[in-house]
Structures are given as structure tokens and as C-alpha cells.
Amino acid sequence: MSSLIKPLYYTRVSSGKQTEGTSLQSQLEIIDRYSRQREWDVSHADSYSEVASGRRPNQLTRDGALRELVQRAKDEGRPIVVARLDRLTRDLEVAVDIFDSGITIHEAENNDTINKERAISYLNRTDAERQQKRVSQQSAYQKKRDRGEIMGNPDILNAQQQGAKAVKNQADDFAKKVYPEISKHLETGLNLNQIAKRLIEEGVPTQKGAQWSRNAVDNVIKRYNSLVEPVHTQAIATPEIIEGDDIAGRFS
């Protein structure tokens, strides 16, 4: 019976710095143990992963791994396996939409399937806990203000600039690293959609863990070209100037 079930798998973190227990690797290990007990093969083609907030708006309509995952689960009538429900989404309306579409959700950490009622109860509880934490933080901040303490980073502009620079450098490095993989397919005449499919088949990871798409391939190409074109332009714009006597001397 288990061999007939072919689930889809999903892992998510809200940032690349998420700690052990909720990291992508930790979630994959939990999912792998759960699946091996049921003789399910966790294949790359059936796995979705991304770095995104679980409370972001329009999760099921905007581009991203979750939308692709849910649409495929509905089209193919396949269940979804996650480490915990909050890794699938933290948004109650999104969770209800997923359950109402008839998709079965397996929660690997608790070694069980999870129904709509349990999901609503869990998300309501965690939302209440987050709200209480927010109130406690605000109270603590107010006490610091009352004592005249400086709040936040006094050099916030510089911190923001450094953060933006770090993000750009990471994106530039990724484009340099993965462009050769894209270039070899461009040379064979494949279009962007075909290249995205080929990269998925070859197991080439994206920068943020989502699946390759036409736009993702196009963005890498544009970023790579923006990095190399200024160099080419400079080389063309500053040719060596050779005087007439020098020409005669060089070819005499």
C-alpha cells in the first residue's frame, strides 16, 4: 500500500540563519526518517524548499515553491509531507484553503497526518503565543525608553547599507557560480523554460532553495551580464593609441 503513495515534500525557513531544529537540513532529516518508515522515496523531483516568511501575503497566488507545491498536489492528487505544520504556513486562511482543497498533510515530527481542526487549533494557539510575546517585548522596550536608554542600532543607515551590499554580493557570487551551467544549455538552443526544467533535473540548487523557473534563469543571466559587460566596455573604450612612427617601427 505504501509503495502506491507518492507524496510531495516541503521545507521552509523564514531566513537563512534559522537555527538547528528548524533549519532546512533538520527538517529534511525529520522528513526522511518519517518517509523511510513508510518506504516512501524522497526524490529531488518531488521536493520543494524555500526561504520565505510563513505569514507573507498571497502565499498561494504569488510566485514561489508553496504555490507550485499546492497546485501540483491538487492536480496529481498527492499528499504533502512537512516536518511541522508551521513549516507549511503560519497563516490560518492559507492552511484552511489547503485543507479545503482536499490535500492530505503529513506532519513528520509528530508521526501523523494532521486534519483541518487540529491545524486551526494549532495555528490559533501559536498566533496567541506570538501576540503575547509581542506585548512582552513592547513592554520591555517601553521600560528602556522610560530609563532613557538608546533603542535599536544608532548607526542604522550604515547597517542597512552593509546589509544591502552583502545581499548583492551573495547574488553576484551565485550568478557567477551557476551561469556556466545555464550557458551550456543556451549554447544548445534551449529556451528559458527548458533550461529551468533541465536545471531541476540535474539537481542544480537555486540561491534561495525554491525551484528553477523561467524568471529565475533570466535573472541569473541578466545579473551575470551586468557583471561582465562593464569589463568588456572598458576594454573596448580604452584601446592602445599607436603613433605613426610606432606603427612603422613595429612592422618594419
N, C-alpha and C positions, 0 to 999 in steps of 0.2 A: 504493500500500500504506500509506504513512504517513498518508494522509488518513483511513483507516479506524480508526486508533489514536487514542483519545481518553483520554489519561492524566489522572490526578488529581495535584495539585501540593501539596507540603507544605514549609513553612518553620517553623523553631523557634529561639528563643533562650531561654537559661535566665534572663536578666534583661534589663530594658530598657536596660541600659548596655553591652550586648555590643559589641565593637569591630569596626572595618572588617575584612571578610573572613569574619566570622561573623554580622554584623548581618542583620536581615530583608531590608533593601534589597540588600545584597551577594548574599545567597542568591537573591533574585528575579532579579537581573541574570544570574547564572550559569545559572539555570534557563531564563530567557528566551532566552539565546544558544543553549543546547542544543536547545531546542524549535523555534526558528526554523530551525535547520539541518535539521530533520526535518519542517518545515511543519506543526507542531502549534500550535494556537491556545491560548494560556494565558488562559483566561477566568476571570472572578471567581467564577462559579458552581462551577468545578472546583478552586478554590484554597483551601487550608486553612493557617492560620497561628496560632501561639500562643506565649505566653511561659510556659514551664514547664521544669522540670528533665527532662533525658533519662533520669534514673535514678529518678524518682519511682515509688512502688509502684502496682500495679494500673493501669498505663497503658492497657490495652485494655478495662478494665471500668469505670473511673471516667469521669465527665463530662469531655469535652474534645475538642479538634479531632482528636487522633490516633485516638481510638476511632471517631469519626464517619467519618474518612477510611478506616480499615481496613475497617470494616463496609461502606461504600459500594463500595470496591474489590472486596470479595468478592462482594457482591450483583450488581454490574454487570460483573464480570469485567474490570476495568480496571487497568492498571499504575499505579505511583506514581513520580513524579519528585521527587527531592530533590537538593540541592546536594552533600551528602555523606551517607554512611550515618549518621554520628553525629548529624546533624541530625534523622534519623527517630527514633532512640532510641540510648541508650548502654547499655541493658540487654540482656544476651545472651539471656535467656529470651524477652523480648518480640520480639527480632529473629527468633529461631527460630520462634516462633508465627506471625509474619507470613509468613515464607518457607514454612512448612509448610502454610499456608492456600492456597498456590498463587499468591500475588501476585508479579508481576514488579516488581523495583525498579530504576529507572534512577538512576545516580549521575552527575549532570550535570558536576561538576567534573572527573571522570576520563573523561567522554565515553564511558560504557559502562554496560551492565547489570551488576549485581553478584549473584553466586549465594550460596547459603547457606554454602558452605565458606569463601569469601572473607570473608563477613560475620563468621563465627565467629572466623577468624584475626585480622581487623582489631580486633574488639571485645576479644578476649583481649589483644592487644598494647597497645591504648590503656589497658586496665584495669591491666596490669602497669606501664605508664608512670606512671599516676596513683598507683599504690601506691608506686612508687619516689619520686615527688615528695613524697608524704605523709610517708614515712620521713625524707627530707632536711629537710623543714620541721620535723618533730618534733625532729630532731637540732639544728637551728639554734635552736629555741625553748629546748631544754634548756641549750644553751650560754649563752643570755641569762639564764636563771634562775640558772645557776651563778655568773654575774657580778653577780647581784643587780639586774638591770635590770627595770623595770616592764613587765609584759606586757599587751598589749591597751589598750583605752581606759579611762583612770582614771575617766572620767565616763560609764560605760556606760549607767546608768539614764537620764540626760538624753538621750544619743544615741538610745536606744530610743524614748523619748517623742517626740523630734523626728521620728524616722523614721515612727512610727505616725501622727503628726499630718500629715506630708507625704503619706502614702498616703491618709489620709482626705480631705485637701483635693483631691487628684487625682481621687478617686472622686466627690466632691461636684461638682467642676467639670465632670466628664464628664456626670453626671446632668443638670445644668443645661443643658449644651450639646445633649444628644441628646433630652431629654424632649419638646421641641416636635415632633420627628419622630414620636415614639410617640403623642403626644397627638392629632395629626391623624388617626391611624388608629383610636384609641379612639373618637373622635367619630363615626366611620362605622360603629361597632358590631363591629369585628373583635375576635376573642379573642386571647389572648396568643400562641398558636401561629401564628395567621395574621399577627399583627404581626411576629413573628420572621422568618417567611418573606418578608414584604414588605420588611423592612429589608435582608435579604440580597440580594434582587432589586434594590433601589435602591443597593446598594453602600455602605450606611452602616456604618462600621467600629465594632467593639466596642472597649472600652478596652484589652484585652489581646491583641487580634488573633485570638481564636477566633471561631467563627461564632455568630450570634444563636441563642438558644434561648428557650423559654418562661420558664425561671428567670431568664435574663439580662434579659429585658424586665421581668419582675416586680420584680427587684432595683432597676432604674433607677427604676421608678415609686415604689417604697417609699422609696428614698433621696431622690428629689425631694420627695415629700410630707413627709418628715421635715424637710426644709429650709424648706418654705414654711408648714407648719401652725403652728409656734410664732409666726410673724409674725401670722397670722390670729387666733390665740388671744389674743395680746396686744392686738390692735386691738379685739376684742370685749370683753375683760375690763376695759378702761380707757376706758369711754365718757365723754364730757364731761358733767359734772354742771351742770344749769341750774336755778338757783333760780326760785321762783315769780315774783318781780318781773321777773327777766330774761326769762322767757317772755312776760310781758305786754308788756314793752318791745320785744321782737323782733317781735312780731306785731301791734303797735298801728299 
